[in-house]
Amino acid sequence: MSLVTLSATELARKLAAREVSAVEVAREHLDAIFDRNADYGAFLHVCEEVAMDMAQSAQLRIDAGTAGPLAGVPIALKDNLSTRGIPTTCASRILEGYMPPYDATVVSKIREAGMVIVGKTNMDEFAMGTSTENSAFFPARNPVDVTRSPGGSSGGSAAAVAGFLSPLALGSDTGGSIRQPAALCGIVGFKPTYGRCSRYGLVAFASSLDQIGPLARTVEDAAVLSSLLTGPDLNENTSIQSGPTDVSTLKNGSLKGCRIGLPKQFFGDSMDAGVLSSVNLAIERFRAEGAEFVDLDLPSIQYGVTTYYIIAPAEASSNLGRFDGVRFGPQLEAAAGHIEMVERTRGQLFGHEVKARIMIGTYALSAGYYDAFYVKAIQVRDLMRTEFANAFESVDLVLGPTSPIPAFKLGELSGDPMALKLLDFCTIPANLLGAPAISIPCGHTNGLPVGLHLQADVGQDEKLLQYAFCAEQLLK
């Protein structure tokens, strides 16, 4: 039996039954990382010593009968989550070697739960990208086909889970960065309602859009991990006063009578024929189970990508101002003054995509353009909220493909930045709304995974996970 192929909940059951030890589990996963990470580029930093210490502590808790539901289970963390004593680089040269003095709230909860941190995963620099090719160090690769992208920006986390290097991983999702790589790698990716999971200690990209969430091999694994990570946090002022995700009724639901909306905007001509076929097959299976489908027309979806690429860069231009060679980042060389020093630091240590988005965001917020661009984008966001709120009065879920195409060759879209940005067409609305959304595998096209995207109304995380669990059982 190979421990690395087991799901997180399967591992947890074996650990609780003393069939295996936490040290054995950690050792086998670390060996897998050392054996295959060169092929996948999933990890930027492997925490061997930390992991073994955490495994030993977890085993003591298991033996004492004080362990939580995932004690001793390995987890990988996206490298934009602050980890005390473990490097956090955001896959950027400007933070190379940075060692945070504190843990993100989700990292503290992982430590408290007795889980085992095996490493920090690769990503697009500062989470800006959809292919993990924008990492300043090396690209991540899709374990299904190493010539292809695992998606992004949480591509390293997705590759770690899909490549059997870790049963669980955390990512951040600003426009689809958990769900899109999950779809391309054939795993589950869940974005909770904005505010359910504390962002304290997440290196900010776009503060009104960012959300932390799990990548896993099953909906159950994602739900159980989410239950450990969610809940109010006094350190984070957008954290909502809602309890942890309740997974007690996860397996009690049914798709019978579930009303599912199909926005026509999600089923346009740009969708790959194989992706469309897999999604349509899933729809027919749900229909046979008793689900009801409602055709929707949500015109604001057409403007989602444009709206996102005004709001997100605008917020990024502010958030990344701290990386100036004084507060964060090295001072590369002597300069004539402060301005020249900042120019050299940012110009040489930020990658192209990060610099482009900072400039776009600064332009959108500048005098004379603020009303024409940023204010207009906020108005479109409000319109989208209204349209979706009206839709959710008559449907329980909104369904579409996660990505309009399957995993693409590395370098295939690098010359077409708009094509890369349009890959988030179906995932961006959930971020603009702050709504919970999940991607689950729903088939293959030419041997490549296809993801099915399910979105619920704001705050309906438990209902979404329950329906996703039902859908997963049908699609297996």
N, C-alpha and C positions, 0 to 999 in steps of 0.2 A: 504494500500500500504506500503510495506517495502522498505525504502530508500536504504538499504544495498544490495538489489538484482538488483538495477539499474546500468547500465553501466555509465562510467564517462561522456560521452557526453549526456546521458539522464539526469543525475543529473545536468549537467551544463545548459541544456535547462530549467529545472524546477527552478533552482536558478535564471537564467536570467529573467524568467517570473514571479518571486516573488511568485511562488506556494509553495515553501519551503524556509526556511532561512538557511544560512550557519551554524548557531549555531545548528539548528535542525539536519542537516545532520551530523555534527561532533559528536553530542551527541549520535545519534543512532549507528554510527560506533564504537565509544568508548565503548558503552554498549555491542555491539556484541563482541568486543575484550575481555572485562572483562568476558563475559559469556562463550566464546568458546576457548580462547587462551590456556587454560590448556589442552584442547583436542588436539590442533594442534601444540603447541610449535612454533608458527610462529613468535612471538615477543620476543625480549630480553629486550626491554625497551618500555614502553608505555608513550607517552608525553601528558597526559591529560590536564595539565594546559597550556602548549604551544599550543596545538591544539585548545583549547577553545579561547585563545587570538587571534590566527591566524584566527579563524572562525569569530570572532567579527570584526576584521579588514577587512576581505574579504567582509562581509556584508555591511560595510560602502562604500566600493568601488563599490559593485553591486548597491547599492542605489544611488550612485553618477553617475552611468553610465560610470565609468572608469575601469571596470573590464575586465580582459582578458578572453580567451575562457574556461579556467578551474578554474576560481576563485571560491573558496569555496569548491572545490572538494577534498576529502581526498586522501592522498598518504602515502605509507609506504616506508621507505628507508632501503636498505641493510646496515648492521652495519659495513661496511668498507668505508662508505662515511663520511667525516668529517662534523660534525654538531656543530656549535658554541653553547655552553651551553647545549648540549645534549650528553650523553655518546656515545663514539665510541670505541668498544672493539674488532672488528673483530672476535668475538666469541672466544677470547683467554684470558687465565688467565693473560698473560703478559701485557694486556692492560685493565684489569679489573678496572673500575672506572675512566678511562682516559676521560677527558673533553677537546675536541679540542678548541683552541682559535680562530678558523676561520671556515668558511663554504667552502665546495667544490663548484666549479663553478656551478654544476648542482643544488646544494641546494640553492645557491643564486638566481638562476633563478626561482626555485620553489617558494621561498619567494616573488620575484618580481611579479610572476604570480598570487599571491594571493591564492595559494593552501594551504591546511591544512595538516601539518605533524602530523600523528597520532602515529608514533613510529618507532623504529629501529628493523629490522628483523633478525631472526636467520640465520646462515650460517655455512658452513664448515670453520673451523679455518683458517683465512687468505685466504679464498676462495680456499682451497686445498682439493677437494673432490667432489664426485658426488652423495652424499646421505644425506648430512647435519647430518650424524652421527658423523662427526668429530668436531662438536661444542663442546667447552670445558664445556658448561653449561647443555644442554639437546638436544636431537634430535628433529628435526621438524617432523611432521607427515602429511601424505597426507589426505586432507579432503574427498577425494573420498572413502578412506578406511584407517582409522587411524592406522591399523596394518602395513601399507606400507609406504615406503619412498616417500617424495615429490620430490626426486631428489636433485641435488646440483650443484654448491655450493650455489645458490640463492634459496634454498628450502624454507626458511622462507617467502621470498617475494612471491613465487608461492603459498604457502599455504595461505597466507593472502588474495590474490586475489581470489583463487579458493574457499576458505572458507567463502567468503562474509564478510571479516573483513575490507577490503579496496578495492575500485574499481581499484586502480592503485598502482603499486609498482615499485621501481627501483632495478635493480640488476647489477652485473658486470659479464662479460663474457670473460673468458680467453681461454677456450677450448670447451665451450658449456654451461656455467653455468647459462645463462638466458634461452636458448632454450630447454635444456634437462628437467629441472624442469617444464617448461611450458607444454611440451608434456606429462609428467607423471601426471600432475594435470589437464589437459584438458583445458588450456587457451592459450593465444597468448604471445609469447616472441620474441622480435626483437633486433638483434644486428646490429647497424649502421656500416657503413664503418669506419675503423680505422681512427681516427682524426676528424670525424664529430662532435663527442661529447667530450668535454674537459675532460681529466682525472685529472685535477688539484683538489686535495683534496680527490682523491681515494687512499686509502692505497695500495701501489703497490704490486702486486704479480709478474707478468712477464710483464715488461713495453712495450715490442713490441707486446704483444698479448692482454692485458687488454682492454676492452671497456665497457662503461656504456650504459645501455639501459632499455627500459620499459617492464614490464609484465602487461598484461591487459586482459580483457574478450573479446574484439573485436579488429580487425585490425584498425578500425577507432580510437578507444581510444589510441592505441599504437602510431599511426601516429600523432595524435594531440599532445600528450605528447612529442613525439620526436621533433616536430616542435618548441616546447618551449625550449628544452634543447640543441639543436644543434647550431652550428655556431662557428666562430673563437674565440680564447681566447688567449690574449697576455701572460697570466700566464703559458701557457702550450706549450712547444716547439714542440710537435708533432701534435698540432691542425692545421688542414688544413684551408686554406683561402677559405672556401666555406660557403655559407649562410645557414640559418636554413633550415631544411627539408621542402619542399614545399608540402602542402597537398591540394592545391586548385583544383587539378585535380584527387584527390584520387579515386573518384567514376565515372570517365569518361572512364575508360579502358574497355577492353574486352579480353578474352582469345582466341578469334578467330584469327588464324594466329600466335599466340604465339608459338615459337619453344622452346621446353623443352627437355633438355638433361637428359638421364638416365644412369649414370655411372654404369657399371655392378658390380663394386666393392661395391656399396651400397646395392646390392641385393644378398648377399652371403648366405651361409647355416646357418649362426649364427642368421639370422632374425627370430623372433617368427612368427609362421604361422598366427596368428591372426593379427599381425602388417602388415605382407605382404598382407593379404587379404584386409585390410582397405586401404592401400596405392594403391593397384591395382584397387580398386573400385574408388578411387579418380582420378586415371589416366584415367579410362574409362569415368568418368563424364566430365573431361577436354577434352578428345578426342571428345566426343559427342558435346561439345560446340565449336569445331573447332580448338582446340590446336593441334599442330603437335609435334610428339615425335621423338627424335633422340637417338639411342643407342650410348653410349660413352664408351671408354676404357681409363681410366686415371690411369695408373699403380702406380703413386706416392701416390695415396690414401692409398694403402696397407702399406706404411711406415709412414703415418701421425701420428699415435699414438706414435710410437717409436721416431719420430722426435720431436714431441711436448714434450715428457717426457725427452728429453735432453735439449731443449731450455728453457722451462718453469722453471725447477729446477735450471738451471744455472743462470737465471736472478733472481730467488727468493733468491738464496744463497747470491747474492749481495744486493738485496733490503731489506732483513730481517736482514742484519748486524747491522742496527741501533737499534734493540731491544736487548740491551746488559746490561741493568741495569744502564747505565749512561745517554745515550741520551733518551731512552724510556724504560719503564719497571722498576719495583722496584728492589732494591738490597735486596735480601732475608735475608742475614746474613753476618756477618763478614767473610772475607776471607783473605788468606795470601797475596794475590796480585791481580792485575787487571785480570789476566787470570783466576784464580780460581773463582773470583767473577762473571765473564761473564759465565763461565762453569755452575756454580750453578744456575744463573738466567735463562739461556736458557734451561738448562737440566731439571729444575723442572717446568718451566712455559710454555714451548712449548709442544704441543701434539705430539704423535708419528708420524703422517703423516707429520707434518711440519718439524720435525727433520729429517725424512727420506729424504724428498725432498731437504732440505738444504745440507745434506751429499752427495746425488746423484749429485746435481749441483756443489758443490765444487770439487768433484772427476772429473766431466766432464771438468772442467776448469783448472785442475791442470796440472803442467808441465809433459809432457810425454803422456797425454791423451787428451789434448786440440784439437790437429789435428785429432785424431782418432774418437773423439765423437762430440764435439761442431762444429768444422769446417765442418765435414761430414753432420751434421744435417742442417746447414745453406745451404749447397749445395743441399740437398734434398728439402729444402724449396724453393730454387730458381727453381729447376726442376718442382715442383708443380705449381709455378706461371706461368711458361712457358706452361705447359700442359693445365691449366685452361684458360689462355689467348687465346690459340689456339682454345679451345672449345667454348669460348664466341664469337669468330668470326662467328660462325654458329648457336648459340642458344642464347635465351634471359634469360633462367633460367636453373639451375641444380636442379633436384628433387630427393628426397630420403626420407626414414624415418628419423625422428629426433633421436629417440632411437630405437635400434634393438629389445628391449623388453619393455613391459609395466611396470608399477610401481611394484617393488619387495618388499617382506616382509622386515621389519626392521631386520637387523642382518643376513639376508639370504646370502648376498655376502661379509660380513665383513671378512670372512676367506679366501677370494680369491681376493686380491687387483688387480690382472690383469683383472678379470672379470669386476670390477667396472670401471677401466680405459678404457676398450674397449667399454663401453657404449657411449663414446664420439667419436666413430669411424667416424660417419657421420657429426659431427658438427665441429671437429677440423680443417678441411681444410679451412673453412671461416676465422678462427683466424690466421692461418699461412699465408693466402693471404691478410688479412685485408679487406675482402669483406663483404658486407651486407648480412644478412641471417635472416630468420624468421621461427618460428614454429607456425603452426595453427592446431587446432583440426581437425581430419579427420575421426573420428569414434571411436568405442570401440571394445575391445576383452575381453570376460568374464567380462564385466562390467567395465573394466579399459580403460581410455582414450588412444588414439593413436595420435601421432603428425606427421604432414607432414612437411618436411623441404624443404624450397625454398631458393636458393642462387642466387644472381645476381653478375655481374661483379663489380669491385671496383668503387665506386662513383655512382652507379645506385640505390641509396636508394629509390628515388621517384618511379622509374619504378617497383622495387620489391614490394613496398607497394601497388601500384596500382594493380598489378597482384594478390597479396595476398588478397586484398579486393574482387576481382572478384572470386577468388577460395573459399573464405569464404562464399560468398553468395550461390555458388553452393553446397557446402558441408553441409550447414545448413539443 
